[in-house]
């Protein structure tokens, strides 16, 4: 069965970096859109970064553009989110999700079908 296993979260100080991994098993993600989303306490879940594995198109929210990078290792069926220059405002539970093709070319939670368990990212001094 399809599984999304997330890892890489943790507690870091402002300015430090983390690399999140989303390992997909049970199904090839080729042609799927893959997204990273986050939800902070008291806030709605929001799209952070998404990638269409079919055409390679990527999306970044304005608050992370230039700091975060999404990438894919097709051989490992894994998607990564490199997070640099982390800020306290980045603190949230981060989720990996898949969107069944055809891709809607949007990076919003309602557009995604399969979700991982989430991994906590905490940025504080």
C-alpha angles and dihedrals in degrees: 000000000000114000132179114198117189127197142159103072123131147123118301138163123251112282095027127112140238133186117212121202130202112193114193120202134176094035138043113248093208108133094015126113113238123201141187114214133177138201124197123195111284094007135100121255110266137191115255103174136343135187131197105218090199100060101009096240114156136198131201129184113239093249093059103033109119093019104056128053127191120205141166134221103200094189091057095037087230135134122204136201114203108200117194132176091020118202132201087250088065091067108122145105107281120212133194117214141176130219119207116234137291088064117225091213091233131114102213128119095243090060094061128082110189126045139192125224096261132243126231120241116188123182116188142126 
